[in-house]
């Protein structure tokens, strides 16, 4: 098995399915840290949707696409992240099994080593993030597995009660030299 590359500048957010609070968590983190740091946001989805005119298509193949969000005023996740303080907000769509080439393309052509908040649990299979926050739910769907269960990547389990995250985000740190850390 290939050793995973560390990406301390990446904060991964995953959750037990849809409507778990992943984008809300990303937005809260962006609001908390974007005043002091330029932070890039990434929303990754395996569900393909027709791109809106608010997205600038940067790359497209039959298996994945990479777009840049331009509109802060919609309810799309990438727009909400931009509105919450992201310096840039990317939307990556990748078919099942195609996340690796999509991430490699993003990493080669668009990644600038800025602090990154990424809504994607599946990415934990490809890299070791600085921090990985997972929102657990009592309504966990049958068959959902936790990504990134490698020994090198600690996953912080959070609960979302509809208002707050437990434990609170006061344990999350972002430093220029060390990236994201949960203390």
LUMFI-691307 format. One record per residue (C-alpha): residue in one letter; chain; residue number from 1; x, y, z. Coordinates in Angstrom, 3 decimals. Example, Ala and Ser with C-alpha at 12.3 -4.5 7.8 and 13.67 -1.06 7.14 Angstrom:
residues 2
MARMI   residu   chaine   num       east      north         up
MARMI        A        A     1     12.300     -4.500      7.800
MARMI        S        A     2     13.670     -1.060      7.140
END
This chain:
residues 183
MARMI   residu   chaine   num       east      north         up
MARMI        X        A     1      0.000      0.000      0.000
MARMI        X        A     2      1.341      3.434     -0.952
MARMI        X        A     3      2.179      5.792      1.903
MARMI        X        A     4     -0.160      8.777      2.053
MARMI        X        A     5      1.240     12.286      1.592
MARMI        X        A     6      0.775     14.712      4.516
MARMI        X        A     7     -1.173     17.905      3.754
MARMI        X        A     8     -1.112     19.886      7.017
MARMI        X        A     9     -2.779     22.846      5.251
MARMI        X        A    10     -5.903     20.712      4.595
MARMI        X        A    11     -8.817     20.480      7.001
MARMI        X        A    12    -11.174     17.703      5.917
MARMI        X        A    13    -14.832     17.670      6.888
MARMI        X        A    14    -16.913     14.521      6.582
MARMI        X        A    15    -20.202     13.361      7.994
MARMI        X        A    16    -22.765     10.597      8.222
MARMI        X        A    17    -24.491     11.331      4.939
MARMI        X        A    18    -26.471     14.278      3.656
MARMI        X        A    19    -27.731     17.098      5.888
MARMI        X        A    20    -25.334     16.191      8.684
MARMI        X        A    21    -24.089     19.791      9.008
MARMI        X        A    22    -20.889     19.519      6.951
MARMI        X        A    23    -21.317     22.798      5.058
MARMI        X        A    24    -22.485     24.575      8.214
MARMI        X        A    25    -19.293     23.395      9.918
MARMI        X        A    26    -17.148     24.541      6.979
MARMI        X        A    27    -18.821     27.962      7.045
MARMI        X        A    28    -18.326     28.360     10.789
MARMI        X        A    29    -14.639     27.506     10.455
MARMI        X        A    30    -14.250     29.941      7.560
MARMI        X        A    31    -15.958     32.703      9.554
MARMI        X        A    32    -13.691     31.994     12.530
MARMI        X        A    33    -10.354     31.886     10.687
MARMI        X        A    34    -10.680     33.897      7.457
MARMI        X        A    35    -10.138     37.246      9.195
MARMI        X        A    36     -6.513     36.270      9.904
MARMI        X        A    37     -5.808     33.840      7.035
MARMI        X        A    38     -6.536     33.453      3.331
MARMI        X        A    39     -8.420     30.151      3.180
MARMI        X        A    40     -9.473     28.176      0.136
MARMI        X        A    41    -12.688     26.144      0.299
MARMI        X        A    42    -13.360     22.985     -1.695
MARMI        X        A    43    -16.642     21.145     -2.069
MARMI        X        A    44    -16.233     17.665     -3.549
MARMI        X        A    45    -19.197     15.685     -4.816
MARMI        X        A    46    -19.676     12.403     -6.636
MARMI        X        A    47    -23.125     13.590     -7.758
MARMI        X        A    48    -22.942     15.359    -11.106
MARMI        X        A    49    -25.081     18.452    -11.627
MARMI        X        A    50    -25.196     20.812    -14.568
MARMI        X        A    51    -22.907     23.738    -13.719
MARMI        X        A    52    -24.595     27.066    -13.152
MARMI        X        A    53    -23.480     30.300    -14.770
MARMI        X        A    54    -22.000     31.253    -11.382
MARMI        X        A    55    -19.244     28.670    -11.818
MARMI        X        A    56    -16.166     29.129    -13.989
MARMI        X        A    57    -15.292     25.741    -15.440
MARMI        X        A    58    -11.532     25.303    -15.058
MARMI        X        A    59    -11.252     21.701    -16.238
MARMI        X        A    60    -13.605     19.008    -17.492
MARMI        X        A    61    -13.143     15.410    -18.535
MARMI        X        A    62    -15.673     12.615    -18.779
MARMI        X        A    63    -14.841     11.558    -15.220
MARMI        X        A    64    -14.453     14.791    -13.262
MARMI        X        A    65    -14.663     18.561    -13.415
MARMI        X        A    66    -13.114     21.410    -11.449
MARMI        X        A    67    -14.908     24.754    -11.209
MARMI        X        A    68    -14.417     28.026     -9.375
MARMI        X        A    69    -17.412     29.592     -7.620
MARMI        X        A    70    -18.027     33.254     -8.444
MARMI        X        A    71    -21.310     34.023     -6.692
MARMI        X        A    72    -21.502     34.598     -2.930
MARMI        X        A    73    -25.296     34.933     -2.943
MARMI        X        A    74    -26.779     31.512     -3.672
MARMI        X        A    75    -27.621     28.567     -1.416
MARMI        X        A    76    -25.105     26.265     -3.126
MARMI        X        A    77    -22.483     24.936     -0.720
MARMI        X        A    78    -19.585     26.463     -2.675
MARMI        X        A    79    -21.351     29.846     -2.639
MARMI        X        A    80    -22.067     29.643      1.091
MARMI        X        A    81    -18.371     28.940      1.747
MARMI        X        A    82    -17.330     31.924     -0.361
MARMI        X        A    83    -19.811     34.131      1.520
MARMI        X        A    84    -18.424     32.846      4.838
MARMI        X        A    85    -14.952     34.157      4.062
MARMI        X        A    86    -13.200     31.737      1.709
MARMI        X        A    87    -10.564     33.472     -0.413
MARMI        X        A    88    -11.574     31.122     -3.272
MARMI        X        A    89    -14.168     28.362     -3.437
MARMI        X        A    90    -13.744     25.370     -5.737
MARMI        X        A    91    -16.384     22.818     -6.695
MARMI        X        A    92    -15.038     19.437     -7.794
MARMI        X        A    93    -17.315     16.752     -9.209
MARMI        X        A    94    -15.739     13.301     -9.588
MARMI        X        A    95    -17.295      9.989    -10.501
MARMI        X        A    96    -16.834      7.128     -8.043
MARMI        X        A    97    -13.246      5.923     -8.276
MARMI        X        A    98    -12.076      9.123    -10.011
MARMI        X        A    99    -11.330     11.310     -6.996
MARMI        X        A   100     -7.608     10.548     -7.142
MARMI        X        A   101     -7.057     11.892    -10.689
MARMI        X        A   102     -9.360     14.833     -9.923
MARMI        X        A   103     -7.363     15.723     -6.810
MARMI        X        A   104     -4.061     15.251     -8.628
MARMI        X        A   105     -5.239     17.666    -11.344
MARMI        X        A   106     -6.422     20.188     -8.721
MARMI        X        A   107     -3.150     19.824     -6.809
MARMI        X        A   108     -0.964     20.327     -9.914
MARMI        X        A   109     -2.809     23.264    -11.413
MARMI        X        A   110     -4.801     25.099     -8.745
MARMI        X        A   111     -3.486     24.313     -5.233
MARMI        X        A   112     -1.297     27.086     -3.802
MARMI        X        A   113     -0.482     25.686     -0.324
MARMI        X        A   114     -2.997     28.060      1.273
MARMI        X        A   115     -4.966     26.821      4.234
MARMI        X        A   116     -7.829     24.754      2.834
MARMI        X        A   117    -11.206     23.695      4.215
MARMI        X        A   118    -12.442     20.731      2.199
MARMI        X        A   119    -15.841     19.078      2.472
MARMI        X        A   120    -14.921     15.517      1.524
MARMI        X        A   121    -14.424     12.471      3.690
MARMI        X        A   122    -13.287     10.398      0.718
MARMI        X        A   123    -10.182     12.568      0.307
MARMI        X        A   124     -8.842     11.058      3.548
MARMI        X        A   125     -8.085      7.927      1.531
MARMI        X        A   126     -5.605      9.973     -0.552
MARMI        X        A   127     -3.847     12.240      1.941
MARMI        X        A   128     -3.131     12.864      5.603
MARMI        X        A   129     -4.854     16.135      6.521
MARMI        X        A   130     -3.737     18.511      9.250
MARMI        X        A   131     -7.127     17.826     10.859
MARMI        X        A   132    -10.145     15.711      9.947
MARMI        X        A   133    -13.482     16.559     11.549
MARMI        X        A   134    -16.338     14.074     11.190
MARMI        X        A   135    -19.917     14.906     12.123
MARMI        X        A   136    -21.578     11.860     13.616
MARMI        X        A   137    -25.319     11.489     13.774
MARMI        X        A   138    -27.814      9.310     15.588
MARMI        X        A   139    -29.412      8.903     12.167
MARMI        X        A   140    -26.317      7.273     10.656
MARMI        X        A   141    -27.235      5.471      7.465
MARMI        X        A   142    -26.660      1.742      7.252
MARMI        X        A   143    -23.508      0.931      5.311
MARMI        X        A   144    -21.798      4.326      5.674
MARMI        X        A   145    -18.133      3.723      6.457
MARMI        X        A   146    -15.755      6.220      7.945
MARMI        X        A   147    -13.111      7.274      5.425
MARMI        X        A   148     -9.492      7.741      6.330
MARMI        X        A   149     -9.277      5.131      9.012
MARMI        X        A   150     -5.532      4.840      8.408
MARMI        X        A   151     -3.442      5.004     11.584
MARMI        X        A   152     -1.754      8.226     10.449
MARMI        X        A   153     -4.939     10.295     10.331
MARMI        X        A   154     -6.759     11.034     13.576
MARMI        X        A   155    -10.437     11.765     13.105
MARMI        X        A   156    -12.155     14.120     15.534
MARMI        X        A   157    -15.765     13.101     16.030
MARMI        X        A   158    -18.259     15.945     16.396
MARMI        X        A   159    -22.000     16.066     16.936
MARMI        X        A   160    -24.236     18.816     15.586
MARMI        X        A   161    -27.376     19.584     17.567
MARMI        X        A   162    -28.779     21.909     14.913
MARMI        X        A   163    -27.184     24.962     16.536
MARMI        X        A   164    -23.753     24.081     17.944
MARMI        X        A   165    -21.005     21.550     17.385
MARMI        X        A   166    -19.959     19.369     20.295
MARMI        X        A   167    -17.156     19.491     21.244
MARMI        X        A   168    -16.814     23.175     20.429
MARMI        X        A   169    -14.494     24.434     17.726
MARMI        X        A   170    -12.303     26.254     20.270
MARMI        X        A   171     -9.882     23.303     20.031
MARMI        X        A   172     -9.195     23.957     16.343
MARMI        X        A   173     -6.016     25.883     15.485
MARMI        X        A   174     -4.486     27.194     12.277
MARMI        X        A   175     -0.870     28.290     12.277
MARMI        X        A   176      1.212     29.460      9.335
MARMI        X        A   177      3.982     26.922      9.821
MARMI        X        A   178      2.037     23.909     11.078
MARMI        X        A   179     -1.324     24.082      9.312
MARMI        X        A   180     -4.563     22.838     10.902
MARMI        X        A   181     -4.455     21.141     14.288
MARMI        X        A   182     -6.962     19.947     16.846
MARMI        X        A   183     -5.595     20.488     20.366
END
